[in-house]
Amino acid sequence: MRVIKIRKASDCREQDVTPEAIYRQRRAFMKGSMLGAGLLLGSSPLQAALNITGYREKVVTVDEEITPFKDATRYNNFYEFGTGKSDPARNAGEFDTSDWKVTVSGECAKPGVLSLEDLIDNKDLEERIYRLRCVEAWSMVIPWIGVPLATLLKRFEPTSKAKYVAFRTLVDPERMPGQKRAVLDWPYREGLRIDEAMHPLTLIAVGMYGKPMPNQNGAPLRLVVPWKYGFKSIKSIVAIEFTEQQPQTTWNMQNPREYGFYSNVNPKVSHPRWSQARERRIGEFFKRKTLMFNGYEDEVASLYAGMDLKKYF
Ligand code: MTE
């Protein structure tokens, strides 16, 4: 396992965390993928709601090849735009995310309705290369751009009653045609325990591959929780609520036997219909072993000390 621990962004340079050869190789690769990204972005109207230049590069990274941009943007789960993996890329192109507002409410001293620009402080933006492991046993490595969720949440001054954080996606069937069908109980909902939400690895992402977030990946802002199955990483967030009780989550409501509240990546706890011991990295032929907590065990295992992870799956 080659996860690099988080340090203060200001004293962390790429050369500190990655061997020189991999660094060079990655820069070359990133240049190539930027070119592809540019072409692809040119063909779909992507609103650059935020100026995401000047972010700190690669604060946390993994020594694994980055998934090509075209795979990360054409093989998606985003049921608001259809249930097929290629539906979001096909159907989300026209999704208008301008004038986006996020409501922050619940157990906090400073609730409010904020524009994206007010919510995300440009100086807090960082690039973080994380593994994403989907419950369906495929995985990717993605360079996200975002702010630590903790940095964002602290501004609202959560009270001592804030034990959990709940998130909701936009409901607007005209703009999100997948919502015209009741395949899920809309809105898409997710939740974290407050210590998970405040963990330094938890990110609110507003971009990837050096660009604003593509619509199919959850524009204009989404959650990224790298040690949990991908479905916890809720897209196109419009509401964040501090709660005292454990909030409802979409997949747990849909099928509680198959999807628990925690959803930590765990090769030892099978999904009722398939094993979680191995995964297919998109673009690779042979499956690889799934790592405990998706490889972030050193960083997050202490959050679950003493818990039976078969019970709290
Ligand atoms: N968020 C919303 N609002 N709707 C969704 O259907 N799918 C989830 C998650 N976030 C989903 C969502 C699932 S199942 C996965 S695996 C990830 O998004 C996929 O993220 P990606 O398409 O960027 O790889």
Boltz pocket constraint, residues with backbone or C-beta under 6 A from the ligand:
constraints:
  - pocket:
      binder: B
      contacts: [[A, 72], [A, 75], [A, 76], [A, 77], [A, 78], [A, 79], [A, 80], [A, 132], [A, 133], [A, 134], [A, 135], [A, 169], [A, 188], [A, 216], [A, 217], [A, 218], [A, 229], [A, 230], [A, 231], [A, 232], [A, 233], [A, 234], [A, 235], [A, 236]]
      max_distance: 6.0
